């Protein structure tokens, strides 16, 4: 599977599960520095998601609704979905109501889950993160947590999480895989539709599947 595809899918729809879809056995990773509270949020959530997907694999395969419920819970816990949606909307979101932004955010996540959710269950082994450090974002927007995705037989993959503190809780609003931002990817993709239609119309078409949130080439068999 394509790492950029997986990163985009999981960043937008599946919180911080990037390592969950990499079908390789991870080698032990040394920690370069002590994780900050923001970084610990990423590492803890990833571990929790991987462990749950593995322990409930049979249940999730036979009950897609249970998988959807689990992922929705993780989204609510650690991903700043509405703020990320405003960034994706860009100029098209200026003056938009919170209701319309939420409609767009939920529709995009739902569209991605419908197309790629089943690939979450194709987990082999336990890839891991190596924490590299943290830097402040300009304008007090939050922090960038820098990690590497460690897999046996491959060079480490740079994965950066952009996070902000929301009511005392660190939440992810963008993920960069090898320097490619999921927010920018989808901002570019939806610019043309949003020039022609309202946010609500685009959200409705996403929900119906008449337009797709393309995180990359669809997985085989999709």
C-alpha positions in Angstrom: 0.0 0.0 0.0 1.1 3.5 -0.7 2.3 5.4 2.4 1.1 8.7 1.1 -2.3 7.3 0.4 -2.6 5.8 3.8 -1.4 8.9 5.6 -3.9 11.1 3.7 -6.8 8.7 4.5 -6.0 8.3 8.1 -5.1 11.9 8.7 -8.4 13.1 7.3 -10.8 10.3 8.4 -9.0 8.1 10.9 -7.1 10.3 13.4 -3.5 9.2 13.9 -3.7 5.6 12.6 -1.1 6.0 9.9 1.0 3.0 11.2 -2.0 0.8 11.4 -2.2 0.1 7.7 1.5 -0.6 7.0 1.8 -4.3 6.3 5.3 -4.8 7.7 6.7 -6.0 11.0 8.2 -3.1 12.9 11.7 -3.2 14.4 12.2 -1.7 17.8 12.6 2.1 17.7 14.7 4.0 20.1 13.2 7.2 21.4 15.3 10.3 20.5 13.7 12.5 23.2 11.0 12.4 25.8 7.6 12.9 24.1 5.8 16.1 25.0 2.1 16.0 26.0 1.1 16.7 22.4 3.4 13.9 21.1 2.2 11.5 23.8 -1.4 12.1 22.5 -0.3 10.9 19.0 1.7 7.9 20.3 -1.0 6.8 22.8 -3.8 7.1 20.3 -1.9 5.2 17.6 -1.1 2.3 20.0 -4.8 2.2 21.2 -6.1 2.1 17.6 -3.7 -0.6 16.4 -4.4 -2.8 19.4 -8.1 -2.4 19.1 -8.1 -3.1 15.4 -6.1 -6.3 15.9 -8.1 -7.6 18.9 -11.5 -6.9 17.2 -10.6 -7.7 13.6 -13.1 -10.6 13.2 -15.9 -8.5 14.8 -15.1 -5.5 12.5 -14.9 -7.6 9.4 -18.4 -9.0 10.0 -19.8 -5.8 11.4 -18.7 -2.7 9.4 -21.0 -0.5 11.5 -19.0 -1.4 14.6 -15.8 -0.4 12.8 -17.4 2.9 11.8 -18.5 3.5 15.4 -15.0 2.9 16.8 -13.4 5.2 14.2 -15.9 7.9 14.9 -15.1 7.7 18.6 -11.4 8.1 17.9 -12.1 11.1 15.6 -14.1 12.8 18.3 -11.3 12.1 20.8 -8.2 13.3 19.0 -8.8 14.9 15.6 -9.9 18.5 15.2 -12.1 17.6 12.3 -14.1 20.9 11.9 -11.0 23.1 12.2 -9.2 20.9 9.6 -12.3 21.2 7.4 -12.1 25.0 7.6 -8.5 24.8 6.4 -9.5 22.6 3.5 -12.3 25.0 2.6 -9.9 27.9 2.7 -11.4 31.0 1.1 -14.6 29.1 0.3 -15.2 28.8 4.0 -15.0 32.5 4.9 -18.3 33.4 6.5 -19.5 29.9 6.4 -21.7 28.7 9.4 -20.3 26.2 11.8 -23.2 23.9 10.7 -22.1 23.9 7.1 -18.5 23.4 8.0 -19.4 20.4 10.2 -21.6 19.0 7.4 -18.6 19.2 5.0 -16.2 17.7 7.6 -18.5 14.8 8.4 -19.3 14.1 4.7 -15.6 14.0 3.7 -14.7 11.7 6.6 -17.7 9.5 5.8 -16.8 9.3 2.1 -13.3 8.3 2.9 -14.4 5.7 5.4 -16.8 4.2 2.9 -14.0 3.9 0.3 -11.0 2.9 2.4 -12.3 1.8 5.8 -12.0 -1.9 5.1 -8.2 -1.5 4.5 -7.9 -0.7 8.2 -8.3 -4.4 8.9 -5.4 -5.5 6.7 -2.9 -5.1 9.5 0.2 -7.2 9.6 2.5 -6.8 12.6 3.0 -3.6 14.6 4.9 -0.8 13.0 6.0 1.9 15.4 6.9 5.5 15.7 10.2 7.1 16.6 9.6 10.4 18.3 12.0 13.1 16.9 11.0 16.3 18.5 8.5 19.2 18.5 8.5 22.8 17.3 6.1 25.7 17.8 3.9 26.7 14.8 4.0 30.4 13.7 1.4 32.7 15.3 0.8 30.5 18.3 -1.2 28.1 16.2 0.0 25.1 18.0 2.9 22.6 17.6 4.4 20.3 15.0 5.3 16.9 16.4 7.9 15.2 14.2 8.1 11.5 14.1 9.4 8.7 11.9 7.3 5.6 10.9 9.6 2.7 11.5 9.2 -0.5 9.5 11.5 -3.5 8.9 13.1 -3.6 5.6 12.4 0.0 4.7 13.8 3.4 5.4 12.0 5.4 8.2 9.1 7.5 6.8 8.9 11.1 8.1 5.4 11.8 9.6 4.6 15.2 11.1 1.5 16.0 13.1 0.2 19.6 13.3 -1.7 20.0 16.6 -3.4 22.6 18.6 -4.6 22.8 22.2 -8.4 22.8 22.3 -9.8 23.3 25.8 -6.8 21.7 27.4 -6.6 18.8 25.0 -4.1 18.4 22.1 -5.8 17.6 18.8 -4.5 16.9 15.4 -5.6 19.1 12.5 -3.1 18.1 9.8 -0.7 15.3 9.0 2.3 15.6 6.6 3.7 12.4 5.1 7.1 12.9 3.6 6.3 16.6 3.5 2.9 16.2 1.8 0.0 17.8 3.8 -3.4 16.2 3.8 -5.0 19.6 4.3 -3.3 21.0 1.2 -4.1 17.9 -0.8 -7.8 18.1 -0.2 -7.8 21.9 -0.4 -6.5 21.6 -4.0 -9.0 18.9 -4.8 -12.1 20.7 -3.6 -11.2 24.1 -4.9 -12.9 23.6 -8.3 -16.2 22.1 -7.0 -16.5 24.8 -4.3 -16.1 27.5 -7.0 -19.2 26.2 -8.6 -21.3 25.0 -5.7 -22.1 25.8 -2.1 -20.4 24.0 0.8 -23.7 22.3 1.5 -24.1 21.1 -2.1 -20.6 19.7 -2.2 -21.1 18.0 1.2 -24.4 16.4 -0.1 -22.6 15.1 -3.2 -19.8 13.7 -1.0 -22.4 12.0 1.2 -24.1 10.4 -1.8 -20.8 9.4 -3.4 -21.4 11.3 -6.6 -18.0 13.0 -5.9 -15.2 11.4 -4.0 -12.5 12.5 -1.6 -9.5 11.1 -3.4 -6.7 10.3 -1.1 -4.8 8.6 -3.9 -5.5 5.6 -6.1 -8.2 3.4 -4.6 -7.1 0.2 -2.9 -7.1 -2.9 -5.0 -10.5 -4.4 -5.3 -12.2 -1.1 -4.6 
